[in-house]
Structure formats: C-alpha cells, structure tokens
Amino acid sequence: MPTPGPAAAASAVDPEAILGRQAARESAARTYARSLPIVPVRAQGMTVEGADGRRYLDCLSGAGSLALGHNHPVALQAIRELLDSGAPLHVLDLATPVKDAFTTELFASLPEEFARDARIQFCGPAGTDAVEAALKLVRTATGRSGLLAFTGAYHGMTAGALAAGGDRAAGLGGASGRPVRLPFPYDYRCPFGLGGPEAARIAARWTESLLADPKGGVEPAAGMIVEPVQGEGGVLPAPDGWLREMRRISAAHGIPLIVDEVQTGVGRTGAFWAVQHSGVVPDVMVVSKAVGGSLPLAAVVYRGELDVWAPGAHAGTFRGNQLAMAAGAATLRFVREERLAERAAALGERMLAGLRALHCLLPAMGDVRGRGLMLGVEIVDPEADADPLGARPAAPGLAAAVRQEALRRGLIVELGGRHDSVLRLLPPLTMTDEQAETVLERLGEAVHAASAAHRGLPPARAGEYR
Ligand SMILES: Cc1ncc(COP(=O)(O)O)c(C=O)c1O
C-alpha cells in the first residue's frame, strides 16, 4: 500500500488536539502560537491553509522573512536542486560553490560604495546572532565598549542584542552593558511634542550635543546601531534626512554605524536595502530573515578596515547552511531581476492610500504609516481624549480584538509597537493587487467589528462602515 502523502496526513490531523498538546507541552514564552491558534498544513504564496481547511491571507510572512511568500517555486527549485546534487549540507564555514554564489549575489545587491571593500562573516542562523557579531566586531575594532542605540529599537533576544533594544519588558537588558539611548523620530507620539521634520531635527541635535558634551556622561562608543524602519518598535520609518544626520554625527566621532537590515532588507521597504532610500553608506550591515529565501541564515557585512578580529573570534557550528544559501541566492536574484523592490514601493503606496482612506472612517485607527510593504496601523481608544498633537492613548485590548477579528475573516496580522497596539503588515513582495484589496477589506471590517464590540454594539455586517 502506498504511504499516505502529506495531503492525506493533513486531513487526518485533529487541530484542536494538536493545539491542546502544544499548550500543554511548549514553553510559557511561546508567542505567535498564542495569538494565532491555527495549525498550518499547506502554504503557497500569501495563502496559508489550516488543518481545519480554513484559508488565510498571511500578512506576517514568517515575521518578514518570506519576501516571495510561502513555497515560492524559485526557492523550492534551488532547494531541490541542491538536495539532488549530492553536495554536503553541513560544511561549517568552508568554501563551497553554493556559498560563493550566495556571497556574489549578496554583494551585488549592496550599495556599491559599501560592497567595494566589504567583508562578510556568516553567523549562527538568527538575526540576533548577527547583531551579536556586529557588536563584537565594532568593540574589537575600536577598543571601546559603549553602544549608542535608539528608543523603540529591537535587535533580537540574545543578551547583547537585548541590551541594544529599547524594550524593558523583554528583560535582561542590562546583562551586557547598557547602551546610551537616543531618540528615534516617532511623529504620532513625538517625545518633543512636535512631530515632523522639526522633531527629527531636534532629535539629531540632541544626539550631536550629547556626544560632544565632555560632561554628558557618555562612555566612548564602539558603535551606533539603528534600524532604517523600526519594525517591532511600531513600524516607524526613519526620516531620510535624520538618518543622514546620524551618519554625519557618528562619522564625526569615529563611531561605526551599524544598520540593522534584518527586517527591512531584500526589497521590503521599496529599495533593495532600506538604507538606500537615504543614500547613507553604513560601516556595518546586519542581514538575516529574507536573505535565506525562507530558511535560517544570518550574516554581518562590514567595511574591510574593521576586519581586525582574530581567526575564530566569532565562530559557531551552524554558519554554513547550504540549503539556506541556495534558496537565499535564488531569492536575491529573483527580487533583483523581477524588480520586486519597485513593486513593493508602488504597492506599498497604494496600500498606504487605502489604509489612509480607512483611517478617515475608523477612529480606532489612530495612525497609519510605513514604507514599501512594511506597514503599520496604530490602534487607539477612539473615545479617549487626544493629546495636543492629536494622538489618543494606545488601545492594546482593542488591537488584540482586531487581530482576532482579522483572523476570523481569514487574515493573519500581528501586533507590535508600544503597548502592543500597532497592527503590522508584512505581506510578501509577490502579493497581487487583488490580494492587497482583500487585505484592506478584511482589515477594515476587522477594525469596524472590534470597535463596535468595544462600544458594546451588536456585531457589524460586512462592508457596513463604508
Ligand atoms: C531589526 C531586527 N533585528 C534583529 C532581529 C532578530 O532576528 P531573529 O528573530 O532572527 O533573532 C529582528 C527580529 O524581528 C529584527 O526585526
């Protein structure tokens, strides 16, 4: 008798039982599994099918790692070809044709001035591993230990990366030296009560004067680490002019600028690398997520003159994931050849316009923002008083209700940002126009339904708010 295929196996699974066993066996620290109680068994492009037969449009995309969506034929073909070729799958950090091709494709995608003299260190498979490597690299190269990082930052969950992040709730932040926290522009909840270019100018001015002040209490910094668009911080694009100021100020102090492109890279924001919007040339770039073509891969790329660490200064068993390099090279090539960054820019603009239209109709949508296909909607309490800038208080409960209403309507979205009240959209760059329309429709209905329930009104009918 033939072995049952995956489809037969999927139809035999009991999703409720699996979810029950997961809740009983897995760590209390599990995250997405709590808010998205589904059991995916098949996925293609933007569509995920659960064991219960329900289909979802996935706007989480493996937390932004699936630039081409699930199981894209280009990535699958690269994986299959490697599997069938007899090439070793585990090679530590040895040279292979697969790694050579990946590095060539990655370097070809980098800003030219940066790529010309770049070195790469492959790291353990997660973004946080590459952040650790970047911090170690600049500390070794400069002989300093201080670090400059920003409000709202997220760089991962290992000790050094956690310390660089701004989230106190994530814990252990002080374990490896507390960085100096600098202001990252956040128009909607501007710490200076201004918003806009004036606030960005003041944020830069504060950074400049703090670093220049001999009594400012700032330890000499080994590096300044910044995300060109903060994702976990609440989808906050860094204004280009402000980022250029950070480049100017860090250069003036001889401080290497580390740009964390873990989430923003590979076309996501409408440029191949988000830093290219501003024309800033970093000293160090951290890459992961989409560079592995849906498989785990992370690296730190940096200017040659920083390459002064000793052999073995940064090691790790799993730094040579050949399948990820094959899938990653194919993905980078496809994004370049199909001009998917441009597609993300155009579709992102249209999505943003659609979200702005919903924002006018749905007062729970306090702010909409983003760059390319990295979009966010800040959910607020529509009945609370607004502050002088017009911002209402964050509404985490309502945001969670919107996420649940979206899931009921077949849309996967996650929350992030301050108080977990920003809906984050990270659809694949291959999303079709029709899928984009459906996302907007389902999202609008979800916000409307959750808002009605919040006010104690009966459930809304589809499309009723329009
Ligand atoms: C900007 C940024 N840096 C680093 C990380 C950490 O990556 P990982 O979760 O793969 O460790 C993330 C994860 O979301 C991220 O968004």
The ligand as an ORCA input file, in Angstrom:
! r2SCAN-3c Opt
* xyz 0 1
  C      15.509     44.648     13.179
  C      15.677     43.272     13.757
  N      16.870     42.895     14.192
  C      17.074     41.674     14.711
  C      16.038     40.773     14.837
  C      16.273     39.433     15.444
  O      16.170     38.416     14.485
  P      15.881     36.925     14.959
  O      14.492     36.882     15.486
  O      16.059     36.098     13.726
  O      16.893     36.601     16.002
  C      14.763     41.133     14.396
  C      13.624     40.204     14.517
  O      12.492     40.515     14.306
  C      14.571     42.419     13.850
  O      13.375     42.831     13.427
*
